[in-house]
Amino acid sequence: MIFRNLLLTTVLVTLSACGWQLRNAQIIPENLGSIHLFSEDSHSNLVSELTRVLDLYGIKVVSSAAEASYSVVIVDYRRSRRTGSTNASARAAEYQLNEEVDFLIVDADDNQLIPLATASVERVYEFNERDVLASGNEESLVLEGMREDIIRQILNRLRLIPEAATDSPETQEPQ
């Protein structure tokens, strides 16, 4: 029993010391302060999920840009669905889903820290015309996964904020 506990402790210390982390774990700088999310559709699933994820990482999401250190401005959101392939009956056998979000990140003084960027995801799923309910459920799961990928791309850009803030002309020393 003691040997097992000692082995477990050793493995945990070794993994934490080498910088190992769970796959898809995001590291958002703790010094971000507060963030304001701006979108034409402030009640969309994307904004709600992004707010939830930021809360999980300890980033305060505020309702006003005046209260925020930074703002994520969602400029445009596009989703499309088209036939990916057809079956022998000339009916859809696969659908291709595309989702794109144009966004930028500005500081409290409305300076663009991260210029206009596009987060995009494309997925294909099989459609079974004999089981429309299951195919509909699969599409919902695929769309949920796509939203998670879009959020991950936005979070990756948020990781660049401290670097962008220190590289801005106002913070550079004159030569």
N, C-alpha and C positions, 0 to 999 in steps of 0.2 A: 504494500500500500504506500509506504513512504517512498519507495523507488519510483512508483508511478507518478506520484505528486511531484517529485523532484524532476522527473523526465518532462512532465507537462510544463512545469515552470520554466525549465531550461529552453524548451521549444518556443514557448511564448516570448520569453526575453530575446531569444535569437531572432525570431521573426519581427518583433517590434524594433530591434536595433538595426536591422538591415534595411528598413524602410518599406517592408512588405505591406501591402494593403489589399483589401478586397477588390476584385475586379469591378470596374465601373464605379469605384468610389471616387467622388469628386473632392478635391481639396480647394476650398474657397478661402481666400485670405480672411483672417478674422478682423482685420482693420478696415473693412469696407464701410462700416457704419450702417447707415440705413439706405434702402433702395425704394424708389417709386417706380411702379410699373404703369406705363401709359399705353393704352390701346383703345381704338374706336369701340371695340366690344369688350368692356372691362369685366364682363361676367362670363367670358368664354372659358371653355375647359382648359385651354392653354394657359391663360392668365391665372386661373384658380390653381392649377397643378404647379405652375412656376412659383406662385406664392407659397404653396405648401412646402415645396422642396427648399426654398430659401429659408423658411421658418425652421425646417429640420436642421439646416446648417447654422442656425443661430443668427441669420441676417434678418434684421427688422425691416419689414415691408410697410411703408407708410402710405397714406392716402393722398398726400400732397407733395408736389415736387419741391415746394419751398422748405419742407421739413427734411428732405432727403439729401444725402451726400451725393448720390448718383441716381440717374433715371435710365431705365431701359425703355426705349420708345419702340413699340411695335408699329412699324410703318404700314406693312401690308401682310396679309395672310391669305395664302392660296391653297386650295385643295382640289385635286382633280382625280377622276376615276375614268379609266378607259379600258376597253377590251384588250387583253394581252394576247389571247389566242382563242381560236374557235375549235369546236369539235366537228365531227363528221356531219352533223345536222346544221352546221353553220350558226350554231349558238355559242355564246360565250363559255369557254372552258376555264379561262383565267382572267382575272382583272388586275390591272396595274394601277396602284394608288400612288399619287404624288402629293407631297405636302411641302410648302415653302413658306418661310417667315422672313420678311425683311425687317431688320431692326438696327438700331444704333444705341450707343451708350454715351450719355452726356453727364457732365459734372454739375454741381450746384449753380455754377455761373453760365450754364448752357453751352459750354465748350465741348465739342465732340472728342471724347477720349478714344472710342472705338468707332471708326467710320461705318457707314451703311454696309451691313453684311447680310448675307442670306444663309439661313440654316435650312437645309433641304434634306428630304428623305424620300426614297422610292422603294416600294415593296410590291411584290406580286403574290397573289393567293389564288388557289384553285376554287372554282365555283362549280358546285354540283347541283344541277337543275332538279335532281330527284330529291334533294334534301336542302331546300332553300333556307329553312330555319338554321341549320348547322352552318351553312355558308354565310348567312348573315351574322351569326355569332363569331365566326372566324374573321370576318371583315372588321367587326368591332374590336376584337383582340389585336388585329394587325394595326388598326388606327391608334389604339392605345399605345402600342409599342412605338409607333412612329412619333407620337407626341412626346414620349419619353426620350427618344433620340433627339428631337428638336430641342427639348429642354436641356439635355446634356450638352448640345452644341452651344447654346446660350450661356450655360454655366462655364464652359471652357473659355468663352470670351470674357466673362466676368473675372476669371483668374488673371487676365491681362491688365486689369484696371490699375493696380498699383504701379506696374511698369509704365503704363501710358501716362499716369498722373505725374510721375517723376520725370518723364521725358518731355512734358509739355513746356512751351516756351517760357511760361511764367515762372517755372521752378528752376530753370537753368541759370547758372551764374554767368554774368557778362565776362567776356574774355578780354 
